[in-house]
Amino acid sequence: MSAQMVTSGLGSSAVLGEQFLTFILNDEEYGIDILRVQEIKGWEPATIIPNTPAYVLGVINLRGAIMPVIDLRLRFGFEAAEYSATTVVIVLRIKNPEGLERTMGFVVDGVSDVYNIPAGQLQPPPEFGGSIRTDYVKGLAMVEEKMVILLDADHLVATDMELGEPPEAEASTESALAE
């Protein structure tokens, strides 16, 4: 993984921005605030928890702490893919609306790069209308001639982000994970 600087030609002040760890998911590049990343680990099977949505793969033991693992590909409604040598779990610190922090793992197809994206290059997510949710998208940025979708870590598991799972499944998952 190499560090890349994305600047707009404004000198050192343009470098001020946020750093994002980027990863591949369904042949697209996504980014997450690197300060939320606790670690990146290889894929290992999770212990299945009954009555959870299909995207919740179960839980794993992370140095004595039980952590839920979510397949981000399934969470976004993409087709399931076979896990390979490049499949990793990105361990993130997530804050709920009350400000409580928890650790969760997100399975992605592979890690890509780290980019410093100046605040001026961050574009807001597009408006699709009332029926399409984009609250989990922090913004979009052009990096080396490609678009990177920057995600808001705290909204990746928000209960109001409906992606094909019934609300009661969401509620049962959250209560099981909260224990």
VEXVEX-29485 format. One record per residue (C-alpha): residue number from 1; x, y, z. Coordinates in nm, 3 decimals. Each point is the difference from the previous one (the first is absolute). Layout:
! residues N
[pt NUM,[X,Y,Z]] ...
***
This chain:
! residues 179
[pt 1,[0.000,0.000,0.000]] [pt 2,[0.148,0.337,-0.094]] [pt 3,[-0.093,0.345,0.126]] [pt 4,[-0.127,0.235,-0.268]] [pt 5,[-0.045,0.375,0.022]] [pt 6,[-0.283,0.152,-0.198]] [pt 7,[0.044,0.374,-0.030]] [pt 8,[-0.164,0.272,-0.200]] [pt 9,[0.318,0.197,-0.074]] [pt 10,[-0.044,0.245,0.289]] [pt 11,[0.324,-0.089,0.178]] [pt 12,[0.029,-0.140,0.351]] [pt 13,[-0.335,0.146,0.112]] [pt 14,[-0.173,-0.231,-0.248]] [pt 15,[0.146,-0.301,0.179]] [pt 16,[-0.210,0.082,0.306]] [pt 17,[-0.290,-0.240,-0.012]] [pt 18,[-0.087,-0.347,0.111]] [pt 19,[0.176,-0.327,-0.060]] [pt 20,[-0.207,-0.288,-0.127]] [pt 21,[0.075,-0.369,-0.017]] [pt 22,[-0.144,-0.120,-0.330]] [pt 23,[-0.124,-0.347,-0.075]] [pt 24,[-0.158,-0.186,-0.288]] [pt 25,[-0.359,-0.117,0.011]] [pt 26,[-0.180,-0.132,-0.307]] [pt 27,[0.272,0.147,-0.230]] [pt 28,[-0.048,0.354,0.141]] [pt 29,[0.234,0.188,0.233]] [pt 30,[-0.135,0.120,0.333]] [pt 31,[0.172,0.196,0.275]] [pt 32,[-0.039,0.021,0.376]] [pt 33,[0.153,0.251,0.244]] [pt 34,[0.332,-0.158,0.095]] [pt 35,[-0.034,0.126,0.358]] [pt 36,[-0.293,-0.242,0.044]] [pt 37,[0.205,-0.301,-0.113]] [pt 38,[0.124,-0.206,0.292]] [pt 39,[0.160,-0.273,-0.210]] [pt 40,[-0.021,-0.204,-0.317]] [pt 41,[-0.003,-0.377,0.035]] [pt 42,[-0.031,-0.293,-0.233]] [pt 43,[-0.335,-0.169,-0.041]] [pt 44,[-0.088,-0.268,0.253]] [pt 45,[-0.336,-0.173,0.033]] [pt 46,[-0.236,0.154,0.255]] [pt 47,[-0.223,-0.171,0.255]] [pt 48,[-0.353,0.031,-0.135]] [pt 49,[-0.260,0.171,0.215]] [pt 50,[-0.359,-0.116,-0.068]] [pt 51,[-0.273,0.241,-0.115]] [pt 52,[0.233,0.259,-0.148]] [pt 53,[-0.018,0.149,-0.350]] [pt 54,[0.200,-0.179,-0.271]] [pt 55,[0.264,0.276,-0.003]] [pt 56,[0.088,-0.065,0.366]] [pt 57,[0.244,-0.288,-0.032]] [pt 58,[0.019,-0.053,0.376]] [pt 59,[0.262,0.084,0.260]] [pt 60,[0.373,-0.056,0.043]] [pt 61,[0.227,0.020,0.302]] [pt 62,[0.239,0.293,-0.035]] [pt 63,[0.255,-0.036,0.282]] [pt 64,[-0.266,-0.092,0.255]] [pt 65,[-0.272,0.237,-0.127]] [pt 66,[-0.297,-0.136,-0.194]] [pt 67,[-0.050,0.205,-0.316]] [pt 68,[-0.281,-0.018,-0.258]] [pt 69,[0.107,-0.047,-0.362]] [pt 70,[-0.199,0.143,-0.291]] [pt 71,[0.048,-0.084,-0.367]] [pt 72,[-0.008,0.348,-0.151]] [pt 73,[-0.069,-0.144,-0.345]] [pt 74,[-0.324,-0.158,0.129]] [pt 75,[-0.084,0.308,0.211]] [pt 76,[0.000,0.212,-0.314]] [pt 77,[-0.218,-0.250,-0.187]] [pt 78,[0.273,-0.135,-0.231]] [pt 79,[0.027,-0.366,-0.092]] [pt 80,[0.197,-0.222,0.235]] [pt 81,[0.353,-0.080,-0.111]] [pt 82,[0.232,-0.282,0.091]] [pt 83,[0.259,0.108,0.254]] [pt 84,[0.357,-0.010,-0.131]] [pt 85,[0.353,0.069,0.116]] [pt 86,[-0.064,0.376,-0.042]] [pt 87,[-0.321,0.001,0.207]] [pt 88,[0.057,0.185,0.327]] [pt 89,[-0.188,0.119,0.305]] [pt 90,[0.041,0.371,0.070]] [pt 91,[-0.051,0.052,0.373]] [pt 92,[-0.163,0.338,0.063]] [pt 93,[-0.099,0.201,0.304]] [pt 94,[-0.365,0.096,-0.051]] [pt 95,[-0.196,0.255,0.204]] [pt 96,[-0.376,-0.036,0.046]] [pt 97,[-0.234,0.305,0.014]] [pt 98,[0.045,0.016,0.380]] [pt 99,[0.378,0.027,-0.045]] [pt 100,[0.082,-0.349,0.131]] [pt 101,[0.287,-0.163,-0.184]] [pt 102,[0.023,-0.364,-0.105]] [pt 103,[0.234,-0.201,-0.216]] [pt 104,[-0.133,-0.176,-0.310]] [pt 105,[0.158,-0.187,-0.287]] [pt 106,[-0.090,0.060,-0.365]] [pt 107,[0.089,-0.259,-0.263]] [pt 108,[0.118,0.155,-0.329]] [pt 109,[0.145,-0.144,-0.321]] [pt 110,[0.343,0.153,0.063]] [pt 111,[0.189,0.304,0.128]] [pt 112,[0.120,0.249,-0.259]] [pt 113,[0.186,0.312,0.121]] [pt 114,[0.017,0.292,0.241]] [pt 115,[-0.083,0.343,-0.141]] [pt 116,[0.018,0.347,0.149]] [pt 117,[-0.300,0.179,-0.146]] [pt 118,[-0.010,0.377,0.050]] [pt 119,[-0.333,0.128,0.132]] [pt 120,[-0.049,0.206,-0.318]] [pt 121,[0.002,-0.313,-0.216]] [pt 122,[-0.273,-0.175,0.194]] [pt 123,[-0.329,0.018,-0.191]] [pt 124,[-0.335,-0.058,0.177]] [pt 125,[-0.191,-0.319,-0.074]] [pt 126,[-0.250,0.028,-0.284]] [pt 127,[-0.368,0.063,0.070]] [pt 128,[-0.215,-0.287,-0.130]] [pt 129,[-0.329,0.092,0.162]] [pt 130,[-0.180,-0.123,0.307]] [pt 131,[0.001,-0.373,-0.073]] [pt 132,[0.377,-0.053,-0.036]] [pt 133,[0.217,0.029,0.310]] [pt 134,[0.344,0.158,-0.025]] [pt 135,[0.055,0.093,0.366]] [pt 136,[0.280,-0.257,0.024]] [pt 137,[0.190,0.183,-0.277]] [pt 138,[0.221,0.278,0.137]] [pt 139,[0.091,0.124,-0.345]] [pt 140,[0.170,-0.072,-0.331]] [pt 141,[0.352,0.086,-0.110]] [pt 142,[0.195,-0.030,-0.324]] [pt 143,[0.330,-0.176,0.064]] [pt 144,[0.239,-0.077,-0.285]] [pt 145,[-0.273,0.018,-0.267]] [pt 146,[-0.242,-0.223,0.194]] [pt 147,[-0.288,0.071,0.233]] [pt 148,[0.026,-0.116,0.361]] [pt 149,[-0.316,-0.030,0.210]] [pt 150,[0.079,0.117,0.353]] [pt 151,[-0.211,-0.165,0.269]] [pt 152,[-0.118,0.128,0.337]] [pt 153,[0.099,-0.279,0.240]] [pt 154,[-0.271,0.082,0.253]] [pt 155,[-0.277,-0.044,-0.256]] [pt 156,[0.117,-0.334,-0.141]] [pt 157,[-0.216,-0.188,0.249]] [pt 158,[-0.270,0.258,0.069]] [pt 159,[-0.337,-0.168,0.053]] [pt 160,[-0.174,0.244,-0.232]] [pt 161,[0.215,-0.102,-0.301]] [pt 162,[-0.236,-0.248,-0.164]] [pt 163,[0.166,-0.227,-0.250]] [pt 164,[-0.250,-0.279,-0.040]] [pt 165,[-0.014,-0.128,0.358]] [pt 166,[-0.323,0.031,0.200]] [pt 167,[0.017,0.244,0.294]] [pt 168,[-0.065,-0.278,0.254]] [pt 169,[0.314,-0.181,-0.120]] [pt 170,[0.196,0.321,0.050]] [pt 171,[-0.134,0.039,0.353]] [pt 172,[0.075,-0.359,0.099]] [pt 173,[0.355,0.034,-0.134]] [pt 174,[0.066,0.317,0.195]] [pt 175,[-0.135,-0.143,0.326]] [pt 176,[0.208,-0.315,-0.045]] [pt 177,[0.314,0.202,-0.078]] [pt 178,[-0.054,0.241,0.289]] [pt 179,[0.029,-0.280,0.258]] 
***
